[in-house]
Amino acid sequence: MLKNLEKTWDLEDIFPGGSESEELKEYIAELEKEIKELNEGVRGEIENWPALIDRVQKAGGRLREASSFIGCLNAQNTKDEQAKLLGRKMQQLGAALQSVFTTLDKKMLQIPEAVWEKLLEEMSELAYNLEERRQRAAELMSEEQEKLATDLSVDGYHGWSDLYNVITGRMAIPFTVKGKKKKLSIGQAANIFADPDPKVRKEMGEKWEEAWSEEAELCANALNHLGGFRLNLYRHRGWDSVLKEPLEINRMAPQTLDVLWEVIEQNKDVFVSFLNRKAEMLGLEKLRWCDLRAPVAETSKEYSFEEGANFIVNQFEQVSPRMAEFVRQAFAKRWVEAEDRGGKRQGAFCTSFPMSEQTRVFMTYSGTAGNVSTLAHELGHAFHQHAMKGLPLLSQRYAMNVAETASTFAEMVAADAALRNAKDEQEKIALLGDKVGKSISFFMDIHCRFLFEKDFYAARKKGPVGTDQLNEIMENAQKKAFRESLADYHPHFWASKLHFYITAVPFYNFPYTFGYLFSAGVYAMASQEGENFEQKYIDLLRDTGRMQVEDLARKHLGVDLTQPDFWQKAVSLAAEDAEEFLRLTEQKKR
């Protein structure tokens, strides 16, 4: 039983002293020296490839260690100016290390095939990752051009992402909460959309749209430059499709993505019916954008932080004792930042520290069932990284789509347990509504983001896109994704959604939907395998950084992701929840 949990995380055992840490400064100085030495070392003839690759891997791990720490500092306090400076320093070092990798990758291309095959045999644990790097290197620009692009990206490409974070970090939305006037951070304000009072949601919806409208010009500037940088880089590399890079990053075939969206599109009718029923239950003709996260039934159930933590641990215990024990330790060691306070970054995330073999989870916890789901989700990410321990660092670099597998699986375990434990039909309806709402997020909300980005890049190829056109593209995407089932939309969603401004992964959207549905297959495996599940699950997680997703699914689930069958079964599980909700609420329409 977990008791007296702190809601703030402990970062001191990684680098004591926060953004003023002397130990961190020394660490960064040593890392900078190591990267410079590597940069010189890869220029000459390479006699010992295994030793050099090991050094480069470790430099990457140390870079991630410091970057994760600094990312945590920036997330917990958006006003920490020293942390912002350190973040920019890490971007510079990241670009320098990327230059090392660029040279290394190009030199791999020069190795004769027979010698290369022998090297892969010698480094069998890294064979997939090295072969992947070599193949991708063949599709890039010259070494000099790639290095120049990387160097320019620090103050260009990544600089626009930094600007967006500055914009959102300074934003504060005035709002009255329980009779008290407050200035809410973006993360706090977003939680208001789950308030049961329609007037409260409507007021926040208006203030939210107004706040982003005021920042639209700056956000549009940032988005245009991010899009322009990518398009120009792709053009010089000879890449025609804006989806080439995100698909390669996610180790995913275009056919898999196409069939995933096709199956979802064919199954949206029941989710539109859910949205219509939800509107009826809330006394509305149609749902507004601000109502999408509204609870469908009144329930007094709130979870203290300890209750939420213990609930998650208890449910994880049923499917994986090792996952439950890991989560207990994460809480005990204060690896979770959950305090509901101003000045924090919006959203939730999990970040890993590969050298110290730790993780940290970040969110803003206010006691809702949705908060418990989010907490379970992020702890699932943390366990995924824990499962990778002992593998070479390059093999631990799993893509975003499979990264969402462990997290969404963990969320499913918690959500289904909450449903089983519902004290009455009212609470069951509330929890089922929240669960189906999550499905709609992946099938409709994420879909609208994907459609928006495709249309945005098509427009951006012709020139800069103004705020009015961005609003129009976004609203059209929302109408198409939601089948015009809403009364109004959020035209400035392109400005308010952080994911459009993340530079690490373009198209930071479809991997969520992939992970959600892929995890449904893993969830089904948990039911079928019983006691055998845990080890099979861990084996699957350990392969996520060294296989194409189609091969991963074939090996561990016995399915073909390029065909509709798997996706249809996964979507049908979510559709059954929607149908059950419609059945239970038939007599509760107002």
C-alpha positions as CSV (number, residue, x, y, z in Angstrom):
1,M,0.0,0.0,0.0
2,L,1.5,3.3,-1.1
3,K,1.0,6.1,1.5
4,N,2.0,9.8,1.9
5,L,3.2,10.1,-1.7
6,E,4.9,13.3,-2.8
7,K,3.4,15.0,-5.8
8,T,6.7,16.5,-6.9
9,W,9.5,14.5,-8.4
10,D,13.1,14.2,-7.2
11,L,15.7,15.2,-9.7
12,E,18.6,15.6,-7.3
13,D,20.0,12.1,-7.6
14,I,20.6,12.7,-11.3
15,F,22.2,16.2,-11.1
16,P,21.9,18.0,-7.8
17,G,21.2,21.8,-7.9
18,G,18.7,22.1,-10.7
19,S,19.7,24.4,-13.5
20,E,22.6,25.8,-11.4
21,S,24.1,22.4,-10.9
22,E,27.9,22.4,-10.9
23,E,27.9,18.7,-11.6
24,L,25.7,19.2,-14.7
25,K,28.0,21.9,-15.9
26,E,31.0,19.5,-15.6
27,Y,29.0,16.7,-17.2
28,I,28.1,18.9,-20.2
29,A,31.8,20.1,-20.6
30,E,33.0,16.5,-20.6
31,L,30.4,15.6,-23.1
32,E,31.3,18.5,-25.4
33,K,34.9,17.4,-25.3
34,E,34.0,13.8,-26.1
35,I,31.9,14.8,-29.1
36,K,34.7,17.0,-30.4
37,E,37.1,14.0,-30.1
38,L,34.6,11.8,-31.9
39,N,34.2,14.3,-34.6
40,E,37.9,14.3,-35.3
41,G,38.1,10.5,-34.9
42,V,35.6,9.7,-37.5
43,R,37.3,11.8,-40.2
44,G,40.3,9.5,-40.5
45,E,40.5,5.8,-41.4
46,I,38.5,3.8,-39.0
47,E,40.4,0.7,-37.9
48,N,38.2,-0.6,-35.0
49,W,34.5,-0.1,-35.9
50,P,33.0,-1.9,-32.9
51,A,35.0,0.3,-30.4
52,L,34.0,3.5,-32.3
53,I,30.4,2.6,-32.5
54,D,30.4,1.8,-28.7
55,R,31.9,5.3,-28.0
56,V,29.3,7.0,-30.2
57,Q,26.5,5.1,-28.6
58,K,27.6,6.1,-25.1
59,A,28.0,9.7,-26.2
60,G,24.4,9.6,-27.4
61,G,23.3,8.1,-24.1
62,R,25.1,10.8,-22.1
63,L,23.5,13.5,-24.3
64,R,20.1,12.0,-23.7
65,E,20.8,11.9,-19.9
66,A,21.5,15.6,-19.8
67,S,18.8,16.6,-22.3
68,S,16.1,14.7,-20.3
69,F,17.2,16.4,-17.1
70,I,17.0,19.8,-18.7
71,G,13.7,19.0,-20.3
72,C,12.3,18.1,-16.8
73,L,13.6,21.5,-15.5
74,N,11.9,23.3,-18.3
75,A,8.6,21.4,-17.8
76,Q,8.4,21.9,-14.1
77,N,9.0,25.6,-14.3
78,T,8.5,27.4,-17.7
79,K,10.1,30.5,-16.2
80,D,13.5,28.9,-15.5
81,E,15.7,31.0,-17.8
82,Q,18.9,29.1,-17.0
83,A,17.2,25.9,-18.0
84,K,16.1,27.4,-21.3
85,L,19.7,28.4,-22.0
86,L,20.9,24.9,-21.1
87,G,18.3,23.4,-23.5
88,R,19.7,25.5,-26.3
89,K,23.2,24.3,-25.4
90,M,22.0,20.7,-25.6
91,Q,20.5,21.4,-29.1
92,Q,24.0,22.5,-30.2
93,L,25.6,19.4,-28.8
94,G,22.9,17.3,-30.4
95,A,23.7,18.8,-33.7
96,A,27.4,18.2,-33.2
97,L,26.8,14.5,-32.4
98,Q,24.4,14.2,-35.3
99,S,27.4,15.4,-37.5
100,V,29.4,12.6,-36.1
101,F,26.7,10.1,-37.0
102,T,26.4,11.6,-40.4
103,T,30.1,11.0,-41.1
104,L,29.9,7.5,-39.6
105,D,26.8,6.6,-41.7
106,K,28.4,7.8,-44.9
107,K,31.6,5.8,-44.1
108,M,29.4,2.7,-43.6
109,L,28.4,3.1,-47.3
110,Q,32.0,2.8,-48.3
111,I,32.6,-0.6,-46.6
112,P,32.7,-3.5,-49.1
113,E,29.7,-5.8,-48.8
114,A,31.7,-8.8,-47.6
115,V,33.4,-6.8,-44.9
116,W,30.1,-5.3,-43.9
117,E,28.5,-8.7,-43.5
118,K,31.4,-9.8,-41.3
119,L,31.0,-6.6,-39.2
120,L,27.3,-7.3,-38.7
121,E,28.1,-10.9,-37.6
122,E,30.6,-9.5,-35.1
123,M,28.0,-7.0,-33.8
124,S,25.0,-9.2,-34.1
125,E,23.0,-7.4,-31.4
126,L,23.2,-4.2,-33.4
127,A,22.8,-5.7,-36.9
128,Y,19.4,-4.3,-37.5
129,N,20.2,-0.8,-36.3
130,L,23.4,-0.6,-38.2
131,E,21.9,-1.9,-41.4
132,E,19.0,0.6,-41.0
133,R,21.4,3.5,-40.6
134,R,23.4,2.4,-43.7
135,Q,20.3,2.2,-45.9
136,R,19.0,5.6,-44.8
137,A,22.4,7.2,-45.4
138,A,22.1,6.2,-49.0
139,E,19.1,8.4,-49.4
140,L,20.5,11.6,-47.8
141,M,22.4,14.5,-49.3
142,S,26.2,14.6,-49.3
143,E,27.9,14.5,-45.9
144,E,28.8,18.2,-46.1
145,Q,25.2,19.2,-47.0
146,E,23.7,17.1,-44.2
147,K,26.1,18.5,-41.6
148,L,25.3,22.1,-42.8
149,A,21.6,21.4,-42.5
150,T,22.0,20.0,-39.0
151,D,24.1,23.0,-37.9
152,L,21.6,25.4,-39.3
153,S,18.7,23.6,-37.7
154,V,19.8,24.6,-34.2
155,D,18.9,28.2,-34.6
156,G,16.5,27.8,-37.5
157,Y,14.3,24.7,-37.3
158,H,14.6,24.0,-33.6
159,G,14.6,27.7,-32.8
160,W,11.0,28.0,-34.0
161,S,10.0,25.2,-31.7
162,D,11.7,27.0,-28.9
163,L,9.8,30.1,-29.7
164,Y,6.5,28.2,-29.5
165,N,7.4,27.0,-26.0
166,V,8.2,30.5,-24.9
167,I,4.8,31.7,-26.2
168,T,2.8,29.0,-24.4
169,G,5.0,29.2,-21.3
170,R,4.1,32.9,-20.8
171,M,0.4,32.4,-21.5
172,A,-2.1,32.7,-18.6
173,I,-5.9,32.5,-19.0
174,P,-7.9,34.4,-16.3
175,F,-10.6,32.2,-14.9
176,T,-12.7,31.9,-11.8
177,V,-12.3,28.5,-10.1
178,K,-14.5,27.7,-7.1
179,G,-15.2,31.4,-6.6
180,K,-11.5,32.4,-6.8
181,K,-10.1,34.4,-9.6
182,K,-7.0,32.8,-11.0
183,K,-4.6,33.0,-13.9
184,L,-4.4,29.4,-15.2
185,S,-1.4,28.0,-17.1
186,I,-2.3,26.3,-20.4
187,G,-2.1,22.9,-18.7
188,Q,-4.4,23.9,-15.9
189,A,-6.9,25.6,-18.3
190,A,-7.0,22.4,-20.5
191,N,-8.3,20.5,-17.5
192,I,-11.4,22.7,-17.2
193,F,-12.8,21.1,-20.4
194,A,-13.5,18.1,-18.2
195,D,-15.7,20.1,-15.8
196,P,-19.3,18.8,-15.5
197,D,-20.8,22.3,-15.7
198,P,-21.6,23.2,-19.3
199,K,-21.4,26.9,-18.5
200,V,-17.9,26.5,-17.2
201,R,-16.8,24.6,-20.3
202,K,-18.4,27.1,-22.6
203,E,-16.7,30.0,-20.8
204,M,-13.4,28.3,-21.0
205,G,-13.9,27.4,-24.6
206,E,-14.5,31.1,-25.5
207,K,-11.5,32.2,-23.4
208,W,-9.3,29.4,-24.8
209,E,-10.1,30.4,-28.4
210,E,-9.6,34.0,-27.6
211,A,-6.2,33.4,-26.0
212,W,-4.9,31.4,-29.0
213,S,-6.3,34.0,-31.4
214,E,-4.2,36.6,-29.7
215,E,-1.1,34.5,-30.2
216,A,-2.1,33.2,-33.7
217,E,0.3,35.5,-35.7
218,L,3.4,34.3,-33.7
219,C,2.3,30.7,-33.8
220,A,1.6,30.9,-37.6
221,N,5.0,32.3,-38.1
222,A,6.6,29.4,-36.2
223,L,4.5,26.8,-38.0
224,N,5.3,28.2,-41.4
225,H,9.0,28.2,-40.8
226,L,8.9,24.7,-39.4
227,G,7.0,23.5,-42.4
228,G,9.2,25.4,-44.8
229,F,12.4,24.0,-43.3
230,R,11.2,20.5,-43.7
231,L,9.9,20.9,-47.3
232,N,13.2,22.5,-48.4
233,L,15.2,19.8,-46.7
234,Y,13.1,17.1,-48.4
235,R,13.4,18.8,-51.7
236,H,17.2,18.8,-51.5
237,R,17.2,15.1,-50.5
238,G,15.0,14.3,-53.5
239,W,12.1,13.2,-51.4
240,D,8.6,13.7,-52.9
241,S,6.4,12.7,-50.0
242,V,6.2,14.6,-46.6
243,L,5.3,11.2,-45.1
244,K,8.5,9.5,-46.1
245,E,10.4,10.7,-43.0
246,P,7.7,10.1,-40.4
247,L,7.1,6.6,-41.8
248,E,10.8,5.7,-41.8
249,I,11.2,7.1,-38.2
250,N,8.3,4.8,-37.2
251,R,9.7,1.9,-39.1
252,M,6.3,1.5,-40.8
253,A,5.2,0.7,-44.4
254,P,2.9,3.2,-46.2
255,Q,0.4,0.4,-46.8
256,T,0.0,-0.1,-43.0
257,L,-0.9,3.5,-42.5
258,D,-3.3,3.6,-45.4
259,V,-5.2,0.5,-44.3
260,L,-5.3,1.7,-40.7
261,W,-7.1,4.9,-41.7
262,E,-9.4,3.1,-44.2
263,V,-10.6,0.7,-41.5
264,I,-11.2,3.6,-39.0
265,E,-13.1,5.6,-41.6
266,Q,-15.3,2.6,-42.4
267,N,-16.2,2.2,-38.7
268,K,-17.0,5.8,-37.6
269,D,-20.8,5.5,-37.6
270,V,-21.1,4.1,-34.1
271,F,-18.8,6.8,-32.8
272,V,-20.9,9.5,-34.4
273,S,-23.9,7.9,-32.7
274,F,-22.0,8.1,-29.4
275,L,-21.4,11.8,-29.9
276,N,-25.0,12.4,-30.7
277,R,-26.2,10.4,-27.6
278,K,-23.7,12.3,-25.5
279,A,-25.1,15.6,-26.8
280,E,-28.7,14.4,-25.9
281,M,-27.6,13.5,-22.4
282,L,-26.0,16.9,-21.9
283,G,-29.1,18.6,-23.1
284,L,-27.5,19.8,-26.3
285,E,-28.6,19.5,-29.9
286,K,-25.0,18.8,-30.9
287,L,-21.8,18.7,-29.0
288,R,-19.5,21.7,-29.1
289,W,-15.8,21.3,-29.3
290,C,-15.5,22.3,-25.6
291,D,-17.8,19.4,-24.7
292,L,-15.8,16.5,-26.1
293,R,-14.1,15.8,-22.7
294,A,-17.2,16.5,-20.6
295,P,-18.3,13.8,-18.3
296,V,-21.5,12.0,-19.6
297,A,-22.8,11.2,-16.2
298,E,-22.6,12.9,-12.8
299,T,-20.3,10.9,-10.5
300,S,-18.8,12.0,-7.2
301,K,-15.8,9.7,-7.7
302,E,-12.5,11.5,-7.3
303,Y,-9.1,9.9,-6.7
304,S,-6.6,11.3,-4.3
305,F,-3.0,10.9,-5.7
306,E,-2.5,7.9,-3.3
307,E,-5.8,6.3,-4.4
308,G,-4.9,6.7,-8.1
309,A,-1.4,5.3,-7.5
310,N,-2.6,2.3,-5.6
311,F,-5.4,1.6,-8.0
312,I,-2.9,1.5,-10.9
313,V,-0.4,-0.7,-9.0
314,N,-3.2,-3.2,-8.0
315,Q,-4.4,-3.5,-11.6
316,F,-1.0,-3.9,-13.1
317,E,-0.4,-6.7,-10.6
318,Q,-3.1,-8.7,-12.3
319,V,-1.3,-8.8,-15.7
320,S,2.3,-8.2,-14.9
321,P,3.8,-8.4,-11.3
322,R,7.1,-7.0,-12.6
323,M,5.3,-4.0,-14.1
324,A,3.5,-3.5,-10.8
325,E,6.7,-3.7,-8.8
326,F,8.5,-1.3,-11.1
327,V,5.6,1.3,-10.7
328,R,5.7,0.9,-6.9
329,Q,9.4,1.8,-7.0
330,A,8.8,4.7,-9.3
331,F,6.4,6.2,-6.8
332,A,8.6,5.4,-3.8
333,K,11.6,7.0,-5.5
334,R,9.6,10.1,-6.5
335,W,9.9,9.7,-10.2
336,V,6.5,11.3,-10.8
337,E,5.7,15.0,-11.0
338,A,2.0,15.5,-10.6
339,E,1.4,18.7,-8.6
340,D,-1.4,20.9,-9.8
341,R,0.2,24.3,-9.9
342,G,0.9,27.2,-12.3
343,G,4.1,27.7,-14.2
344,K,4.2,24.1,-15.5
345,R,4.4,23.0,-19.1
346,Q,1.1,21.7,-20.6
347,G,0.5,18.1,-21.3
348,A,2.0,14.9,-19.9
349,F,5.1,12.9,-20.8
350,C,7.6,10.3,-19.7
351,T,11.4,10.7,-20.3
352,S,14.2,8.3,-19.8
353,F,17.7,8.6,-18.4
354,P,19.7,5.8,-20.2
355,M,22.9,6.2,-18.2
356,S,21.4,6.1,-14.7
357,E,18.7,3.7,-15.9
358,Q,15.9,5.9,-14.5
359,T,12.7,7.5,-15.9
360,R,10.6,10.5,-14.9
361,V,6.8,11.0,-15.5
362,F,5.3,14.5,-15.8
363,M,1.6,15.5,-15.6
364,T,-0.8,17.8,-13.8
365,Y,-3.0,15.7,-11.5
366,S,-6.3,17.0,-10.2
367,G,-8.1,13.8,-9.1
368,T,-10.3,12.9,-12.1
369,A,-10.6,9.4,-13.6
370,G,-9.0,10.9,-16.7
371,N,-6.0,11.9,-14.6
372,V,-5.7,8.3,-13.4
373,S,-5.7,7.1,-17.0
374,T,-3.1,9.6,-18.0
375,L,-0.9,8.5,-15.0
376,A,-1.2,4.9,-16.0
377,H,-0.4,5.8,-19.6
378,E,2.8,7.5,-18.7
379,L,3.9,4.8,-16.2
380,G,3.4,2.3,-19.1
381,H,6.0,4.3,-21.1
382,A,8.3,4.1,-18.1
383,F,8.0,0.4,-17.8
384,H,8.7,0.1,-21.5
385,Q,12.1,1.8,-21.0
386,H,12.7,-0.4,-18.0
387,A,12.1,-3.5,-20.1
388,M,14.9,-2.4,-22.5
389,K,17.6,-2.5,-19.8
390,G,20.7,-4.3,-20.9
391,L,20.3,-3.8,-24.6
392,P,22.8,-1.7,-26.6
393,L,21.7,1.9,-26.6
394,L,21.1,2.0,-30.3
395,S,18.6,-0.9,-29.9
396,Q,16.8,1.0,-27.2
397,R,15.7,3.7,-29.6
398,Y,12.2,2.6,-30.3
399,A,9.9,4.7,-32.5
400,M,6.9,6.7,-31.4
401,N,4.2,4.3,-32.7
402,V,5.5,1.3,-30.7
403,A,6.3,3.6,-27.8
404,E,2.6,4.1,-27.5
405,T,2.0,0.4,-27.2
406,A,3.1,-0.1,-23.6
407,S,1.5,3.2,-22.5
408,T,-1.8,2.5,-24.1
409,F,-1.9,-1.1,-22.9
410,A,-1.3,0.2,-19.3
411,E,-4.2,2.7,-19.8
412,M,-6.5,-0.1,-21.1
413,V,-5.7,-2.2,-18.0
414,A,-6.6,0.7,-15.7
415,A,-9.8,1.7,-17.7
416,D,-11.2,-1.8,-17.8
417,A,-10.5,-2.3,-14.1
418,A,-12.3,0.9,-13.3
419,L,-15.3,-0.4,-15.3
420,R,-15.3,-3.7,-13.5
421,N,-15.2,-1.9,-10.1
422,A,-18.0,0.6,-10.9
423,K,-20.3,0.8,-7.8
424,D,-23.4,1.4,-9.9
425,E,-24.7,1.9,-13.4
426,Q,-24.3,5.6,-13.2
427,E,-20.6,5.3,-12.5
428,K,-20.3,2.6,-15.2
429,I,-21.8,4.9,-17.8
430,A,-19.4,7.7,-16.7
431,L,-16.4,5.4,-17.0
432,L,-17.6,3.9,-20.3
433,G,-18.2,7.4,-21.7
434,D,-14.6,8.3,-20.8
435,K,-13.3,5.1,-22.4
436,V,-15.2,5.6,-25.6
437,G,-14.1,9.3,-25.5
438,K,-10.5,8.0,-25.7
439,S,-11.3,6.0,-28.8
440,I,-12.8,9.1,-30.4
441,S,-9.6,11.0,-29.6
442,F,-7.6,8.4,-31.6
443,F,-10.1,7.8,-34.4
444,M,-11.3,11.4,-34.9
445,D,-9.2,14.0,-33.1
446,I,-5.9,12.4,-34.1
447,H,-7.3,11.9,-37.6
448,C,-8.1,15.6,-37.9
449,R,-4.5,16.4,-36.9
450,F,-3.2,14.1,-39.6
451,L,-5.6,15.5,-42.3
452,F,-4.6,19.0,-41.2
453,E,-0.9,18.4,-41.6
454,K,-1.3,16.8,-45.0
455,D,-3.3,19.8,-46.2
456,F,-1.0,22.3,-44.5
457,Y,2.1,20.9,-46.3
458,A,0.2,20.9,-49.6
459,A,-0.6,24.6,-49.1
460,R,2.9,25.4,-47.7
461,K,4.5,24.1,-50.9
462,K,2.9,27.1,-52.7
463,G,4.0,29.6,-50.1
464,P,3.5,30.9,-46.6
465,V,0.0,30.1,-45.1
466,G,-1.8,32.9,-43.3
467,T,-3.8,32.5,-40.0
468,D,-7.1,32.7,-41.8
469,Q,-6.2,29.9,-44.2
470,L,-4.7,27.8,-41.3
471,N,-8.0,28.2,-39.5
472,E,-9.9,27.1,-42.6
473,I,-7.7,24.1,-43.2
474,M,-8.1,23.1,-39.6
475,E,-11.8,23.5,-39.4
476,N,-12.2,21.5,-42.6
477,A,-10.1,18.7,-41.2
478,Q,-12.1,18.7,-38.0
479,K,-15.4,18.5,-39.9
480,K,-14.2,15.7,-42.1
481,A,-12.7,13.7,-39.2
482,F,-15.7,14.2,-36.9
483,R,-18.2,13.6,-39.8
484,E,-19.6,17.1,-39.2
485,S,-21.2,15.8,-35.9
486,L,-20.2,18.9,-33.8
487,A,-22.0,22.2,-33.4
488,D,-18.8,24.2,-33.5
489,Y,-15.1,23.6,-33.9
490,H,-11.7,24.9,-32.7
491,P,-10.2,26.7,-35.7
492,H,-7.1,27.7,-33.7
493,F,-6.4,24.1,-32.8
494,W,-3.3,24.3,-35.1
495,A,-2.0,26.9,-32.6
496,S,-3.0,25.3,-29.3
497,K,-1.7,21.8,-30.1
498,L,1.9,21.4,-29.0
499,H,2.5,18.4,-31.2
500,F,2.5,20.4,-34.4
501,Y,5.6,22.2,-33.1
502,I,7.7,19.3,-32.0
503,T,10.8,19.0,-34.2
504,A,11.9,15.5,-33.1
505,V,9.1,13.7,-35.0
506,P,7.2,15.1,-37.9
507,F,3.5,14.1,-38.1
508,Y,3.3,13.7,-34.4
509,N,-0.2,12.2,-34.6
510,F,-0.8,8.9,-36.5
511,P,1.7,7.0,-34.3
512,Y,-0.8,7.5,-31.4
513,T,-3.6,5.8,-33.3
514,F,-1.3,3.0,-34.4
515,G,-0.1,2.5,-30.8
516,Y,-3.7,2.5,-29.5
517,L,-4.9,-0.2,-31.9
518,F,-1.7,-2.2,-31.8
519,S,-2.0,-2.3,-28.0
520,A,-5.5,-3.8,-28.4
521,G,-3.7,-6.8,-30.0
522,V,-1.4,-6.9,-27.0
523,Y,-4.3,-6.7,-24.6
524,A,-6.0,-9.6,-26.4
525,M,-2.8,-11.5,-26.0
526,A,-2.9,-10.9,-22.2
527,S,-6.3,-12.5,-22.0
528,Q,-5.2,-15.5,-24.1
529,E,-1.8,-16.2,-22.5
530,G,-2.6,-15.9,-18.8
531,E,0.5,-16.5,-16.8
532,N,2.6,-16.8,-19.9
533,F,1.8,-13.3,-21.0
534,E,4.3,-11.3,-18.9
535,Q,7.5,-12.7,-20.5
536,K,6.0,-12.6,-24.0
537,Y,5.0,-9.0,-23.4
538,I,8.5,-8.1,-22.2
539,D,10.0,-9.9,-25.2
540,L,7.8,-7.9,-27.5
541,L,8.8,-4.6,-25.8
542,R,12.5,-5.5,-26.1
543,D,12.2,-6.0,-29.8
544,T,10.5,-2.6,-30.5
545,G,13.8,-0.9,-31.1
546,R,15.2,-3.4,-33.6
547,M,12.4,-4.4,-35.9
548,Q,10.1,-3.0,-38.5
549,V,6.6,-2.9,-37.0
550,E,5.2,-5.3,-39.6
551,D,7.9,-7.8,-38.6
552,L,7.3,-7.2,-34.9
553,A,3.6,-7.9,-35.3
554,R,4.2,-11.0,-37.3
555,K,6.7,-12.4,-34.8
556,H,4.9,-11.6,-31.6
557,L,1.2,-11.4,-32.5
558,G,1.1,-13.5,-35.7
559,V,-0.7,-10.8,-37.7
560,D,-0.2,-8.9,-41.0
561,L,-0.5,-5.2,-40.4
562,T,-0.8,-4.4,-44.1
563,Q,-4.1,-6.2,-44.3
564,P,-7.4,-4.9,-42.7
565,D,-8.2,-8.0,-40.5
566,F,-6.1,-7.0,-37.5
567,W,-7.2,-3.4,-37.6
568,Q,-10.8,-4.3,-37.9
569,K,-10.7,-6.6,-34.9
570,A,-9.0,-3.8,-32.9
571,V,-11.5,-1.2,-33.9
572,S,-14.4,-3.6,-33.2
573,L,-13.3,-3.8,-29.6
574,A,-13.7,0.0,-29.2
575,A,-16.9,-0.2,-31.2
576,E,-18.3,-2.7,-28.7
577,D,-17.7,-0.2,-25.9
578,A,-19.6,2.4,-27.8
579,E,-22.5,0.0,-28.5
580,E,-22.6,-0.9,-24.8
581,F,-22.8,2.8,-23.9
582,L,-25.6,3.3,-26.3
583,R,-27.5,0.4,-24.9
584,L,-27.1,1.5,-21.2
585,T,-28.1,5.1,-22.0
586,E,-31.1,4.4,-24.2
587,Q,-33.5,5.3,-21.3
588,K,-31.4,8.2,-20.0
589,K,-31.8,10.6,-23.0
590,R,-33.2,13.9,-21.8
